[in-house]
Amino acid sequence: MEMILALGILGVIATVTVPAYRYYQIVSDLDRASDQVTQALYRARQLSMNNSEDAAWGFRITEGILFEGASYAARDQEWDEWYPLPNGVTASGLPEVSFSRIKGIPSATGSIVLTAVNGLQRVIAVMSEGGVIVRDPAGDMLTICHLGGETPKTLKVSESAWPAHREQHGDILGPCPEN
């Protein structure tokens, strides 16, 4: 009798925890994909603005390749860096973005939509001046690099809170650059 009760309790626990863990895994993969794409776009822009290798740089989203050159088709493969999307995350929207040398102006503006297997999405907007904004369609949340403490910290804030963060702390849009 106790054995049946113990097995029943284990069954209930497994029924609750397995779907919760799977959801966590999906959201984690989506957030990682969003961070990877955003970081790769920032890196491509920074390399272009620094005139690294005397060339423009860009990022091909679906392949996850940061490339040297004005376009993916005309790239120098020797300089490719890989930022592959996690399994279960697909990208739509802009297929690639390259940035002009020195000024870092993007070749294309618009949105990159990352979609997880359960339908959750993250939208990354490439702005005309070269900025990159990560939006959470469910809550109009922006990802920012908060500069108000001892060390920069990546935060998600509401779109309405963004102007105050920018004015009071000098925060910038997008995640904080990795060291």
Residue pairs with C-beta under 8 A, 6 or more apart in sequence:
23 118
26 88
26 116
26 117
26 118
26 120
27 116
27 120
29 86
29 87
29 88
29 89
29 116
30 86
30 89
30 114
30 116
30 120
30 121
30 122
31 122
32 86
33 85
33 86
33 89
33 91
33 114
33 122
34 114
34 122
34 124
34 134
34 143
35 175
36 64
36 83
36 84
36 85
37 59
37 61
37 83
37 85
37 91
37 112
37 114
37 124
38 124
38 132
38 134
38 143
38 174
38 175
39 83
39 175
39 177
39 178
40 59
40 64
40 66
40 81
40 83
41 59
41 97
41 124
41 126
41 132
42 132
42 174
42 177
43 57
43 59
43 66
43 81
44 57
44 58
44 59
44 66
44 67
44 97
44 98
44 99
45 57
45 99
45 104
45 106
45 130
45 132
46 104
47 53
47 57
47 68
48 55
48 56
48 57
48 58
48 98
48 99
48 100
48 101
48 102
48 104
49 99
49 101
49 102
49 103
49 104
51 101
51 102
52 68
53 68
53 76
53 79
54 101
55 68
55 69
55 70
55 76
55 101
56 68
56 69
56 70
56 98
56 99
56 100
56 101
57 66
57 67
57 68
57 69
57 98
57 99
58 66
58 67
58 69
58 70
58 71
58 72
58 75
58 96
58 97
58 98
58 99
58 107
59 65
59 66
59 67
59 83
59 96
59 97
59 98
60 67
60 72
60 95
60 96
61 91
61 93
61 94
61 95
61 96
61 97
61 112
62 85
62 91
62 95
63 72
63 84
64 82
64 83
64 84
64 85
65 72
65 75
65 80
65 81
65 82
65 83
66 80
66 81
66 82
66 83
67 75
67 76
67 77
67 79
67 80
67 98
68 75
68 76
68 78
68 79
68 80
69 75
69 76
69 98
70 98
70 107
71 96
71 98
71 107
72 96
72 98
85 91
85 114
88 116
88 117
89 114
89 115
89 116
89 117
90 114
90 115
91 112
91 113
91 114
91 115
92 112
92 113
92 115
93 110
93 111
93 112
93 113
94 108
94 110
94 111
94 112
94 126
96 107
96 108
97 106
97 107
97 108
97 126
98 106
98 107
99 105
99 106
99 107
99 130
100 106
100 107
103 130
104 130
105 128
105 129
105 130
106 126
106 127
106 128
106 130
108 126
109 126
109 127
109 128
110 125
110 126
111 123
111 124
111 125
111 126
112 123
112 124
112 125
112 126
113 121
113 122
113 123
113 124
114 121
114 122
114 123
114 124
115 121
120 138
121 137
122 134
122 135
122 136
122 137
123 134
123 135
123 136
123 137
124 132
124 133
124 134
124 135
125 132
125 133
125 134
125 135
126 132
127 133
131 173
131 174
132 173
132 174
133 142
133 143
133 173
133 174
134 142
134 143
134 174
134 175
135 141
135 142
136 156
139 158
140 158
140 159
141 156
141 157
141 158
141 159
142 156
142 157
142 158
142 159
142 162
142 173
143 154
143 155
143 156
143 173
143 174
143 175
144 154
144 155
144 156
144 157
144 162
144 165
144 171
144 172
144 173
144 174
145 152
145 153
145 154
145 171
145 172
145 173
145 174
145 175
145 176
145 177
146 152
146 153
146 154
146 155
146 165
146 169
146 171
146 176
147 169
147 170
147 171
147 172
148 165
148 168
148 169
148 171
152 176
153 176
154 175
154 176
157 165
162 171
162 173
165 171
166 172
